[in-house]
Amino acid sequence: MPEGRTGEPDLPLWELIQTSYVVARGFTEVFATVGLTPVQFGVLASLVDGEDLNQAELARVIMVRPQSLGEVAVALIDRGLVEREGPGGRGRRSKLRITPEGQAVLDRVFLAVAAFNAPQAMGLSDQDTTATAAERFVTPPRVAS
């Protein structure tokens, strides 16, 4: 097994998974400041451009199972952050749209999301690129000679 500088095996995809845990924890804390989960944020962010989507479409966009989006939609509707167009219910197509209250919550959390994404939050400078950030967290695979 190829070894890295520390004598440990090079496992770039495992390092990527570990990095995703760190990032997910950080985003979870950011979203919690306005009472959202990461999936709820994904729903609001996906609806903000004005295109109403049904639950199956939203699930594809935010990469979750359609079944798991049902409870998320109900929670957002109950909070008044999203509204349903149409009757809803099993087998009935209905679209979801963001409400002014949902837009306000998204606006409040967006500055914190932008700050979390800032190069400085990752220990990088403004001149560093996204590729530099990825290189910092993930060691590229080495080609065997």
N, C-alpha and C positions, 0 to 999 in steps of 0.2 A: 504494500500500500504506500503511495507517495506520501512523503512527510513534509510538513511546513517548517518554517524557521524554528519553531519551538520543539520540534521533534514529534509533535502530534500529527496525526493524519490530516491531510487536506480534505475537508468535507464542505465545499462551498455551499451546497444546497442546505445542509444542516445549519451552517452559519446564517443562511438566509432565513430559515425558520426561526432561529433564536432571535435574530434581529426583528422579525415580524412580531414576536411576543413583546419586545421592548416598545416598539412603535404602537402596537395595539393598546398596551397599558397606558401609554401617554395620551393617545387619543381618547380613550375611555374616560380618563380624568378630565380632559378638556370638555368633552361633551356633557359630562355630569354636572358641570357648572351651570348648565341651563336645563338640567333634568332630562337629557337625551341619552340614549344608548347609541353605539356606532351604527346599528342598523336603522334606527329612527332618523339619525342625521342623514344617512344615505337616502332614505325615502324623501325627506324634505329637500335635500340638495338636488335630487333627481326631478322633483316636481317644480322647482323654482323657475325654470325657463318658461313656464306657462303651458307646457304640454301635459294634458291630463293623461294618466296611465292607469291601466287596470292592475290588479295585484300580480298577475302572471308576468306582465311586462316589467313591472317594478322589480320583481324577484330576479328576472334576467339581468336587468341593469345593475342591481347592487349585489348580484351573485350570491343569492340565498335561495333555499328551496321555497317554492310557492306556498307550501303548507305552513311554513314558519312565518310567512308575512302576514297571515290572517290576524294573529294576536297583535302584531306590531301595528297594523292598520287600525284595529279597534282601539288600542291605547292612544294613538295619535288623534283619532276622531273624538274619543272621550275628552281629551285635553283641548279640543277645539283647534288643533294645529293643522288638521287635514279634514276635508269634507268629502263625502261620497256623492257622486252624481249617479242617480238611478237607484233601483230598489235594493241591489246587493243580494246577498244570500247565495246558497249553494246552487251552482250552475247558472247563475245570472251574472252577465257581464255588467260591471259598473266601473266607472272611472273614479280615480281619486284626484283631488286637487288641493294644493296648499292654500290655506286661509291667510288673511292678513296677520293673524296671531302667529301662525307658523312661520310666515316671512319675518316677523319681528324676532322670534326666537333664533332663527337662522342668522339674521343680521347681528344679533348679540354675540353669538358664538363664533362667527366668521373671523373676527379679529384674532381671537385666541387660536383658531385653526391656522390662520396665516402665520402667526408668531411661532407656532409649533413646527411649521414647515420651513421657517426661515433658516438659511444656511448657518447662522450663528447658534441656533438651537441644537445643531448637530456638530458644533465645533468647527465649522467651515467659515470661510470668508465670503463676501458678496461675489467675488470673482470665481469661486468654485462652482462647478456645474453639477447637474444632477448625476452625470456619470462619475464625477469625483466623489460625490456622496455615496454612490453605490460601491465604488472601489474601496471606500473607507470601511464599509461594513461587511463586504463580501470579498473574499480572496478568490480571484478567478482560477478556474481549473488549469492545471499544468498539463502540457502535452508530454507524454513519455518519449524519451529519446531512444 
